[in-house]
Each structure stands twice: as C-alpha cells, then as structure tokens.
Amino acid sequence: MLSLLAATASVADPIQWAELGLTPGIDLGFFTLRWYSLAYLAGIVLGYWHLSRMIKAPGAPMAQRHADDLFFYCTLGIIIGGRIGYATFYEPSLWTSLRFFQLWTGGMSFHGGLVGVLVAIAFVSWRGGLSFIRVADYIAVNVPFGMMFGRLANFVNGELWGRPTDVPWAMVFPGAGPLPRHPSQLYEAALEGALLMAVLLLLFWCTRARYRPGLLVGVFTAGIALGRFTVEFFREPDAQLAEFAAETGLSMGQWLTIPLIALGIAVTAWALMRPPLASGRPAPGAA
C-alpha cells in the first residue's frame, strides 16, 4: 500500500484506477468470488486464529469453547449489524428493497457492525459467566485485521473514493468523474487497520495491558474513531448524505464517531485508574 503511493509520487498525471489491473474478484466461470466477501472472511478467520493464540497466554478470561462461540456469534453480529447500520444511517431506501440482502454488492456500516459485535459479546459472556469487559478487550485486539482487509477490498472495488485533490498520488476512479481524488480507502486501511493493529498487538504481547480490564477496548474505541474521523476529511461523503455534510460541517461518519472518541478516552482513563488484576488467574471453564 505505502509502496504504491511512493512509486507514484513523482508522476505528474493522476493515476488511473482502471489501469491498475484490479478485478472485483476471482472468476470461477459460473460465479465470481468477490474480494469484498473474501476480505470479511479473511478478517474473521485471522481474528479467530489470533484470539485462539491469545487465550493460551496467561490471564485469559475465557476458554477455547468460548472463543468458538464468539467466532460464530460475532460473525452474525458483523453481518447483520453492519447491514442494518448502513440501511439506517446511510441508505434508508434499502429497508423497502430486496437489495438489503445483496451483501456482496457492498454497503456495510462500521458502527452497525460494532453494535452487532457488542451484542454478540454480551450474549456469550452472559451465557458463559464471563467478564464482558475483559472479553471485549480480547476481541478488540483482533478487529483491526478485518478493518484493514475490508478497506483494501473497498479500494479494489473502486468504491468509497475520496474528495478531489492534486496530491501526487491522486487517482481517477470510474464513476467518480474526471477529477483525481484521494485514495481514502488506503488511508483508512492504514489508520483503522495497520496502525491500530500494531498498537494493540504491542500492548497485548509486550505490556501487561491485558490485566487492566477495559484498557485494550478503550484504546481500540478511541483509536478507530479518531482514525475514521480524520479520514472523513479526505473521503467523499455518500451521495445521498452530501447535503447533510454541507449543512452540518461534518459527515455522518464523523458525527457518529464523536461519541465513540469520548467513550474510548473515558474507558481508557477508567482502566488506568483501577488497580491491575493479579496475573495467572485461570479462565472460567478452562479446568
């Protein structure tokens, strides 16, 4: 991603997205396996694999059977919550159309998916007698995997492009007119995915953050919301919400992230003010 920007920084003419040789998916002849779908699958599977490694480290708040349940219910939460959130905040016409079920065409809301995952965590925690906040900590570390893959898939699909610009790496996207634009999908993949992933992995594996309930989920919430808020300055608002952004001064995505930034900072501060847990506490059901 960064090498693409660096390699094209000296080019006078804007990059033509259509000339990058990208395809919407893998053509199987009778069916096209879309990168968008594969991105969600890759993020969920990689997150599950890493969560399984995390719970083998000392201090885990759950056992493998709980991770298996979370894999199933969080997947449902991402899909159902993400689609409901998109239809509610970004494209209400989907509620009266069969297009609501055409998930392969795109149109998922991060905020809706987040609510869906929180519901899934709450259900699994309640059923298994687990600490909700500690389970949320462990899940939060793995979310950036999916965020990075999802934003890269948006770029490959040539959707959710940025605002017009004259930066050296500006791109002309099909369907976005002749003006070169920010490849804002790559900005999001870097901030909400790669950077946040590095921060959370370092906190989990190189510090004792796992023993401070709420710290990891607080850092995740504030970090991903700040990343989204920042990128929205470079991202073109959804066509149906362009007037809303012009009237309010901020996009719908930015208004939805402001409460998350405040919540993330508050949870992080709360976690740091509390005494850490004793290490080596066995996970419920692990015996």
N, C-alpha and C positions, 0 to 999 in steps of 0.2 A: 504493500500500500504506500509506504513512505518512498520506496524506490521509484514507484510510478510518478509521484509528484516531483521527485528530484530529477528524474530523467527528462521530464518535460518542461522544467522550469525555464529553460533558455529558448524555448520555441516561441517565435513571435506570434504565429497564428494560434487561435484556440484549438484545443484538442477536440476532435470529432468523436463523440462516444460511439457512433455507429461504425467507426473504423477500427475499434479495439478488438473486434472479432469475438465479442461476447455473445453467448446464446442463452435463451431463457431456461434451458435445462438439458437433460440427456435424452436424445431422441431414441426411443426403443422401437420405433416403427409403428406400433399400434398405440403408443402412449408416450407422452413427454413427461419425464420425471423432472419437475421444476426445481431449480436451485432454491427457490423460496421455501418449498416444503423440506428440502434436504437440510437447509440451514436450521430450521426449527428442530428437526430430528437430531442433527449433529450436536446442537447446543444441549438438548435434553439428555442424550446418551453420554456426552462428555461430562456433563454435570453430575449424572448418576454415578459414573465411574469414579470421579474425583470425590464425591460425597462418601462412597464406599471406602476410599482410602482414608478420608478424614476421620471416620468413626473408628478406625483401627488405632488411631493415635490416642494417647492418654487424655482423659477428661471428657470423652464423648458423651452427649446427653441422650443417646439413642443406640439401639442395636440395628443389625443389618435388616431385620424384618421391618423395622420402622422406615428405613431408607427405601425398601422395596415399595412400601405403601405410598411414601411420598413421591416416588418416581411416577406412579400411576395417577394419583390424585392431583399432583402439581401439573402434570401434562394436561389433564382435563381443565384445570384452572386457567392455564395459559391460553388454551384454545378458546374455551367458552368465554372467559372473562375478557380476553383480548378482542374478540369479535363483538361482544356486547358493548364494550367500551368504545370501540370505533364507531359502531352504529349510533350510539348515544351522543357522543361528543363531536364526531366529525362528519358523519353521513347518515342523518336520521331517515333518509328515504329507504335505507336497507331494511328497516323494520317492516315495510309493506312489500318487499320484493324477495323473490327466491334467490337473488344474488347474495342474500345474507349467508347462505350456506356454501357459497363458492369461495372457500378459504384459499384455494390455490391461486386466485387472482390477486391476492394481497388485501391489505386493509385490516391491520391489527393494531390495537391501541396498547401502548406500554402500560398506561395507568390502569386500564381494564384488566390486563394480564396480571398486574401486580395485585390487584384486589382478588382475582381468582386464585393466585398462589397463596395469599394470606388466608383465604377461606380453607384451602386445602391443608395448610399447615395447622390451622386451628382444629380442624376435624381430626387429623391424625394425632395431634398432641392430646386432644381430649380423650380420644378412644384408647390411646396407649398410656395415659397418665404421665405424659412428658411435659417438660417446661416449654411453653410456647416460645418465649423469647430466646431461649438457647437453641431450639430447633431452627428458629428464624435466622439466628446467627450463622448456622452451618449452611442453610440454603442460600443465604445472601452471598456467600463467597463464590457460589457456582453460577449465579445469574449472569455475570458478565460474559461467560462463554457464549450463551445464546444471544446476548445483545450484539456481540461482535459479528457473529455469523449472520444474524438477521439483517444488520445494516449493510454488510457486504453483499448479501443477496438483493437488497434494495438497489444497490449500485449496479449489479449485474443485470437486473431487470430494467434499468434505466428509469427508475421512478423516484419520487420524493427528492427531486433535484433542488439545488439551492437558488439563491437570488442572483440576478445579473451582476457580473463583476468583470474587472480587467486584470485580475491576478494572472501570473504566467501559467498556472495550471488550470485555468478556467476551461470548462467543457461545454460543448453544444450537445444538448440531449434531444433526441427525436421526440416530437410532441411538445417541446418547450419553446418553440420558436427559434429564430436565428441567433439570438443573443447568447454569448458564452456565460456560463453560470458556475457558481461554487459547486464542487462535488461534495455537497454537505453530508451525503451518506458516509463518505470516508472519514469525515470529521467525527461523526457520531460513532463509527466503528472504533476510532482511536480513543475518544474520550470515554464513552459509555462502556466500551468493551475492553480494549487492550490496556489502557492506563488504569482503569478501576480494577481490572483483573490483577494486574501486577501489585497494586496497593493491598488488596485483600489477601492475596496469596502470601505476600510477605508478612502481613500482620498475623495470619493464622500460623504459618510454619516457622517464622523466625522470632516471634514475640509470644507473650502469654495472653494475647488478646482473647483467646477462646475461654479464659477463666474470668472474664468480665462480661457477664450477661448483658446483651444489648449493644456492646461496642461495635461488633462487626456489622450488625444490621443498621446501626446508626450511621456508620461511615459509608456503608453502601447507599443508604437512602439519600443522604446529603450529597454524596459524590455523583450518583447517577442523575439526580435532579439538577445539580449545578451544571453537569455536562450537557444535559438536554436544554437547559435554559440558555446556555452560551451558544450552542449550535443553532438555536432557533433564530438568532440574529442573522445567520447566513442561509437559512433554509427558506425556501419559498412556501408561504402559507398555503394550505389546502384551498383549492379554487373556491369552494363553497363557503370558506371562512375568511377570505381575503378582506372583505368589507369589515368583518368583526375585528380583525387585526388592525386595520387602518383607523377604526373608530376608537379602539381602546389603547392603542400604542404598543400592545403586546399580542403575541399569537395565542391561540387556545392552548397550545402545548406549554407556553410559558406560564400562563395563569394557573394551569393545573400543577406545575412543578413548584410554585412558590410555597404552598403549604408543605410539600414534601421536604423542601430545603429546611424550613423551620423545624419540622418534626425530626429530621435526621440530626440536626445540630442539638436539639433538646435531648434526644435519646442518647447521643454520644456523651454529652455532658453528664447526664444521669448515670450512665455506666461508669464513667471515670470517677465519679464522686462516691461510688459504693465500694466497699472492700471486695477484693477478688475472691473467687471461690478457692477452696483448697484443691490442689491437684490430685489426680488419681481417683476421683470419685467415680464409681462404676456406673455405667449406663443402665437405666431401667430395662429389665428383661434380658440383660446380657449374660446373666449367670446360667 
